[in-house]
């Protein structure tokens, strides 16, 4: 391979059979956990390996190491990496691949491009390629993702496998026909159904797989502070803790309002909308204890990155809302008007925000035979949108946090009329859960979802800035400077 030292070439036979040796000697990696070492050691012994993992255990690093191992030790190797989101493929896997290749003795052997890493002078027949799964595509189109993959030396890696639609796996069995063909499924198990789930728990299908389970509680990579945070925020008996820490499937009860898997469908790129679709802010105002206020921008079905504030001063929060409003050139504000929120609403309206509307979620539902109160109706709308994956949440830790909160509340039906009632914040706190402030802001945004264009139609001329009062400029002038 190129100008490699002859001594290095002599070791390729050893590396061919031992990914662990390759990682230690070629990539010069010394911080390998016991779990990673076991997976590297056993991987070549079985054609198919499936790993369900908690957060932070090193699964992304392992998937990259195996991709580099295979691509570097096989002549004219083909490595295909797929995942349910472009972020997982490019922002995470591709960046990890570049990081581990950088500085290794193989760095100059491969050329990186946007969707492929290829062996120098062998672009067409020696590569690692990224293939995106079209989650919203038809079943037939999804099945085409891995179709037609056949080669003497072939490795297929399915990252965050729980989020990959089942039809994508259909060609998998037919692709692994040669002796040196392998497959790795790896990820958090965010669903208690589907191909990835079956590879671990289906009596028939799982027998064909080497099954590995990584628990964050036992991983040297994961700090105890993270375990404690997840336990305190979501509870050790929650679906979020099961998926993100234990590496288990979600523990959804029949009375869970929004299954975690439904919410995670919405971790996807922005959804196209009309240029004149209004941008508006949904503001959930903190009331007590550890609660925080949320300023969440929304445009159509796109939920944009939000701000969390622990400051409860009415003027301060009003100033930050205005700052966000100006920065985004937003068109309106929907604000929780209960308690402290009423004061923030009044303050904003008095300072020029005539398109700021207070929403009392404790008022009656528009369909009282279906939903107990307005709060329950808004949660119900969000539930339906998550069920069909209609939203676009940020594909970052922010989006993950929103998904976790959406999976927290339970629900019941009122005896008198059968109306749906969502678990109250007070009852969630009794179960040891923090208030789902981010999820509440999303629900608040849903109040104007069907009327935003009519209420906040974008003006043709850019709006004048608000807040000319001297008292505001003295205290908060830096926010709008």
C-alpha positions in Angstrom: 0.0 0.0 0.0 1.8 3.1 -1.2 5.1 3.8 0.5 4.4 2.0 3.7 7.4 0.6 5.6 8.0 -3.1 4.8 7.7 -4.0 8.5 4.2 -2.5 8.5 3.3 -4.5 5.4 4.3 -7.7 7.2 1.8 -7.0 10.0 -1.2 -6.7 7.6 -1.8 -10.4 7.9 -2.2 -10.1 11.7 -4.4 -7.0 11.3 -6.6 -8.8 8.8 -7.7 -11.2 11.4 -7.6 -8.9 14.4 -9.4 -5.5 14.5 -8.2 -5.1 18.1 -4.6 -5.3 17.0 -5.2 -3.0 14.1 -6.8 -0.3 16.4 -3.9 -0.5 18.8 -1.0 -0.7 16.4 -2.2 1.1 13.3 -4.5 3.8 14.7 -2.3 4.0 17.9 -5.3 4.1 20.2 -4.7 3.3 23.8 -7.9 4.3 25.5 -10.1 1.2 24.6 -12.8 0.2 27.0 -13.3 -3.5 27.9 -16.6 -3.5 26.0 -15.0 -2.1 22.8 -12.1 -4.5 23.1 -14.5 -7.5 23.4 -16.5 -6.3 20.4 -13.3 -5.8 18.3 -12.0 -9.3 19.3 -15.2 -11.2 18.5 -16.3 -9.3 15.4 -14.4 -11.4 12.7 -15.7 -14.6 14.3 -19.3 -14.1 13.1 -20.6 -12.5 10.0 -23.3 -10.5 11.7 -23.0 -8.5 15.0 -25.7 -6.3 16.6 -24.9 -4.0 19.5 -27.5 -2.1 21.6 -25.9 0.5 23.7 -26.5 3.3 26.2 -25.3 6.8 25.6 -21.5 7.6 25.7 -20.2 4.0 25.6 -18.1 4.6 22.5 -20.3 3.0 19.9 -19.6 5.7 17.2 -15.8 5.2 17.7 -16.2 1.4 17.4 -18.2 1.7 14.2 -15.5 3.9 12.7 -12.6 1.7 13.8 -14.2 -1.3 12.2 -14.9 0.6 9.0 -11.2 1.7 8.9 -10.0 -1.8 9.8 -11.9 -3.4 6.9 -11.1 -0.7 4.4 -7.4 -0.9 5.2 -6.8 -4.6 5.4 -8.8 -5.9 2.4 -7.8 -5.3 -1.3 -10.5 -3.5 -3.1 -12.7 -3.5 0.0 -16.2 -2.0 0.0 -17.6 -0.5 3.2 -21.1 0.9 3.2 -22.3 3.0 6.1 -26.0 4.0 6.5 -28.0 5.8 9.2 -31.5 7.3 9.6 -30.2 10.9 9.5 -27.7 12.8 7.5 -26.4 14.2 10.8 -25.5 10.8 12.0 -23.7 10.0 8.8 -21.8 13.2 8.1 -21.6 15.2 11.3 -20.8 12.2 13.5 -19.6 9.2 11.6 -17.7 11.1 8.9 -16.1 13.5 11.3 -15.1 10.6 13.6 -13.6 8.8 10.6 -11.5 11.8 9.6 -10.4 12.2 13.2 -9.1 8.6 13.7 -7.6 8.5 10.2 -5.7 11.7 10.9 -2.2 11.0 12.2 -2.4 7.3 11.6 0.1 5.6 9.2 -2.7 5.2 6.7 -3.6 8.9 6.5 -2.1 9.4 3.1 -3.5 6.2 1.7 -7.1 7.5 1.4 -8.8 10.5 0.0 -11.9 11.9 1.7 -14.7 13.4 -0.3 -18.2 14.4 0.7 -19.9 11.0 0.6 -17.0 8.7 0.1 -13.5 7.8 1.4 -11.5 6.0 -1.3 -8.1 4.4 -1.7 -5.8 6.6 -3.8 -5.9 5.6 -7.4 -8.8 3.2 -6.8 -11.7 5.5 -6.5 -14.2 3.2 -8.2 -13.4 -0.1 -6.6 -11.9 0.5 -3.1 -13.9 2.7 -0.9 -16.0 3.5 2.2 -19.3 5.1 1.1 -22.2 6.8 2.9 -25.7 6.0 1.9 -28.6 8.0 3.4 -31.8 6.3 4.3 -34.9 8.2 3.1 -37.1 7.8 6.1 -40.0 9.5 4.5 -39.7 7.5 1.2 -41.9 4.6 0.1 -41.1 1.1 1.4 -39.9 0.2 -2.1 -37.5 3.2 -2.2 -36.2 2.4 1.3 -35.5 -1.2 0.3 -33.3 0.1 -2.5 -30.9 1.7 0.0 -28.8 -1.4 0.4 -29.9 -3.3 -2.7 -27.3 -4.6 -5.2 -24.4 -4.7 -2.7 -22.3 -7.7 -3.6 -18.5 -8.0 -3.4 -15.7 -10.3 -2.3 -14.8 -8.0 0.6 -17.9 -6.2 1.9 -18.8 -4.6 5.2 -22.2 -3.0 5.9 -22.5 -0.8 9.0 -26.0 0.4 10.0 -25.5 3.2 12.6 -28.4 4.2 15.0 -30.1 1.1 13.6 -33.3 1.4 15.6 -34.2 4.5 13.6 -33.7 2.8 10.2 -37.0 1.7 8.5 -37.5 -2.0 8.3 -37.7 -2.2 4.5 -34.1 -1.0 4.4 -33.0 -4.4 5.9 -34.7 -6.5 3.3 -31.7 -6.8 0.9 -29.3 -7.4 3.8 -29.6 -11.1 4.0 -28.9 -11.5 0.3 -25.9 -9.2 0.3 -23.8 -11.2 2.7 -23.1 -14.2 0.4 -19.3 -14.2 0.4 -17.0 -15.6 3.0 -15.5 -12.1 3.8 -18.8 -10.3 4.1 -19.8 -8.8 7.4 -22.6 -6.6 8.9 -22.7 -4.4 12.0 -25.9 -3.0 13.5 -25.3 -0.6 16.4 -27.2 2.2 18.3 -29.5 3.1 21.1 -32.6 0.9 21.0 -35.2 3.6 20.7 -38.0 1.2 19.6 -39.4 -2.0 21.1 -40.1 -3.3 17.6 -38.4 -3.5 14.2 -35.5 -5.3 12.7 -32.9 -4.0 15.2 -35.1 -5.0 18.1 -35.7 -8.4 16.5 -31.9 -8.9 16.0 -31.7 -9.0 19.8 -35.0 -10.4 21.0 -36.7 -12.3 18.2 -36.3 -16.0 19.0 -35.6 -17.0 15.4 -33.9 -13.9 13.9 -31.6 -13.2 16.8 -29.9 -16.7 16.5 -28.1 -15.5 13.4 -26.5 -12.5 15.2 -23.7 -12.0 17.7 -25.6 -10.0 20.3 -23.8 -7.5 22.5 -25.3 -5.2 25.1 -23.5 -2.1 26.5 -24.9 -0.5 29.7 -23.7 3.1 30.4 -23.7 2.4 34.1 -20.9 0.0 33.5 -18.9 1.9 30.9 -15.6 3.5 31.8 -16.4 6.1 29.1 -19.5 7.4 31.0 -19.2 9.8 34.0 -21.3 9.1 37.0 -22.6 12.7 36.9 -24.4 11.8 33.6 -26.0 8.7 35.1 -27.1 10.7 38.1 -28.5 13.5 35.9 -30.6 11.1 33.8 -31.8 9.3 36.9 -32.8 12.5 38.7 -34.4 14.1 35.6 -36.3 11.2 34.1 -36.3 8.4 36.8 -34.6 5.1 36.7 -37.9 3.4 35.6 -38.5 5.7 32.6 -38.2 4.9 29.0 -35.5 7.6 28.6 -33.3 6.0 31.2 -33.8 2.6 29.7 -32.8 3.7 26.2 -30.1 6.3 27.0 -28.5 4.7 30.0 -29.3 1.0 30.2 -29.1 0.4 26.4 -32.5 -1.4 26.7 -35.7 -0.9 24.6 -38.1 1.8 25.8 -40.3 0.8 28.7 -43.5 2.4 27.4 -46.6 1.7 29.4 -50.0 1.6 27.8 -50.7 5.0 29.3 -47.6 6.8 27.9 -48.9 9.7 25.8 -46.1 10.0 23.3 -43.7 7.0 22.8 -40.1 8.0 22.6 -39.8 6.4 19.1 -42.6 8.7 17.8 -40.8 11.8 19.0 -37.4 10.7 17.6 -38.9 10.4 14.1 -38.9 14.2 14.2 -35.1 14.5 14.5 -34.8 15.4 10.8 -33.8 18.2 8.5 -35.9 21.3 8.1 -39.2 20.8 6.2 -39.6 23.1 3.2 -42.2 25.8 3.7 -43.3 29.0 2.0 -40.9 32.0 2.3 -43.7 34.1 3.7 -44.6 31.5 6.4 -44.5 33.5 9.7 -41.8 32.9 12.3 -43.3 33.1 15.8 -42.1 32.5 19.3 -43.7 30.2 21.8 -42.7 31.3 25.4 -43.3 28.9 28.3 -42.7 30.9 31.5 -41.1 29.3 34.5 -43.2 29.2 37.7 -41.2 27.7 40.6 -38.3 25.5 41.7 -36.0 24.1 39.1 -38.3 25.1 36.2 -36.8 27.3 33.4 -38.4 29.5 30.8 -38.3 28.5 27.2 -38.3 30.8 24.2 -39.0 28.6 21.2 -39.0 29.8 17.6 -41.2 28.0 15.1 -41.9 28.4 11.3 -44.4 26.0 9.9 -43.5 22.5 11.2 -39.9 23.5 11.8 -39.0 23.9 15.4 -35.8 26.0 15.6 -33.2 26.0 18.4 -34.6 27.6 21.5 -33.3 29.5 24.6 -33.6 28.3 28.2 -33.6 30.9 31.0 -33.7 30.4 34.7 -34.2 34.1 35.4 -37.8 34.8 36.5 -37.7 38.6 36.6 -40.5 39.9 34.4 -38.6 42.7 32.7 -35.5 40.5 32.1 -37.5 37.7 30.5 -39.5 40.3 28.4 -36.2 41.8 27.2 -34.8 38.4 26.2 -38.1 37.6 24.3 -37.8 40.9 22.5 -34.1 40.3 21.7 -34.9 36.9 20.1 -37.9 38.5 18.3 -35.7 41.2 16.7 -32.8 38.8 15.9 -35.1 36.4 14.0 -37.3 39.2 12.5 -40.2 37.2 13.9 -43.8 38.1 13.3 -45.6 37.2 16.6 -45.5 35.8 20.0 -47.6 33.2 21.8 -46.9 33.2 25.6 -48.1 31.1 28.5 -50.2 33.7 30.4 -50.8 31.7 33.6 -49.1 33.2 36.8 -45.8 34.9 36.0 -46.5 34.6 32.3 -49.4 37.0 32.6 -47.0 39.7 33.8 -44.6 39.0 31.0 -47.4 39.2 28.5 -48.6 42.5 29.8 -45.1 44.0 29.8 -44.5 43.0 26.2 -47.8 44.3 25.0 -47.3 47.6 26.8 -43.9 48.0 25.1 -45.3 47.7 21.6 -45.8 44.0 20.9 -49.4 44.2 19.8 -49.0 40.8 18.1 -48.2 39.1 21.4 -51.0 36.8 22.6 -51.4 35.3 26.0 -52.6 31.6 26.0 -54.3 30.2 29.1 -53.8 26.4 28.7 -56.1 25.8 31.7 -59.1 27.1 29.7 -61.7 24.9 28.1 -60.8 22.7 25.2 -62.3 23.4 21.7 -63.5 19.8 21.7 -64.5 19.0 25.3 -65.8 15.6 24.5 -62.3 14.6 23.2 -59.9 16.7 25.4 -60.4 17.7 29.1 -58.8 21.1 28.9 -56.9 23.2 26.3 -53.6 21.9 27.6 -54.7 18.4 26.9 -55.8 19.4 23.4 -52.4 20.9 22.6 -50.6 17.9 23.8 -52.9 15.7 21.8 -52.1 17.7 18.6 -48.4 17.3 19.3 -48.9 13.6 19.9 -50.5 13.2 16.5 -47.7 15.1 14.7 -45.1 13.0 16.4 -46.9 9.8 15.5 -46.5 10.6 11.8 -43.1 12.3 12.1 -44.5 15.7 10.9 -42.1 18.0 12.8 -38.5 18.9 12.2 -36.6 19.1 15.5 -33.0 20.2 15.7 -30.7 17.2 15.1 -28.6 18.1 18.1 -28.7 17.5 21.9 -31.5 20.1 22.0 -33.7 17.9 19.9 -32.8 14.8 21.9 -33.8 16.7 25.1 -37.2 17.6 23.6 -37.8 14.0 22.5 -37.0 12.9 26.1 -39.4 15.3 27.6 -42.2 14.4 25.2 -42.0 10.8 26.3 -42.5 11.8 30.0 -46.2 12.4 30.5 -48.8 9.7 31.0 -52.5 10.1 30.2 -56.0 8.9 31.3 -59.6 9.3 30.2 -62.0 11.2 32.4 -64.8 8.9 33.7 -67.6 11.5 33.1 -67.2 12.0 29.4 -64.2 10.0 28.2 -62.1 13.1 27.5 -58.3 12.7 27.4 -56.4 14.2 30.3 -52.6 14.5 30.2 -50.7 14.0 33.5 -50.2 17.4 35.3 -46.7 18.8 36.0 -47.5 18.4 39.7 -48.2 14.7 39.3 -45.0 14.2 37.2 -43.0 15.8 40.0 -44.5 13.3 42.4 -43.1 10.6 40.2 -39.7 12.3 40.4 -39.7 14.0 37.0 -38.8 17.6 36.3 -41.3 19.8 34.5 -41.2 19.2 30.7 -40.7 22.9 29.9 -39.4 22.4 26.4 -42.2 20.1 25.5 -44.7 22.6 27.0 -43.3 25.3 24.8 -43.9 23.1 21.7 -47.4 22.4 22.8 -47.9 26.2 23.2 -46.7 26.8 19.7 -49.3 24.3 18.5 -52.1 26.8 19.5 -51.4 29.0 16.5 -50.1 26.2 14.1 -53.2 26.3 11.9 -53.7 30.1 12.0 -50.2 31.5 12.1 -50.3 32.8 8.5 -53.6 34.5 9.0 -52.7 36.0 12.4 -49.0 36.9 11.7 -48.8 37.4 7.9 -45.3 38.7 7.1 -45.3 42.4 6.3 -43.5 43.5 3.1 -41.5 46.2 5.0 -39.2 45.2 7.9 -40.8 46.1 11.2 -39.5 49.0 13.3 -37.6 48.0 16.5 -39.5 48.3 19.8 -38.6 49.6 23.2 -37.5 53.3 23.1 -38.2 54.0 26.8 -35.3 55.3 28.8 -36.0 53.0 31.7 -35.5 50.0 29.3 -32.5 51.3 27.6 -30.7 51.9 30.9 -31.2 48.3 32.1 -31.5 46.3 28.9 -30.1 48.5 26.2 -27.3 46.0 25.5 -29.9 43.5 24.3 -31.1 45.5 21.4 -27.9 47.5 20.6 
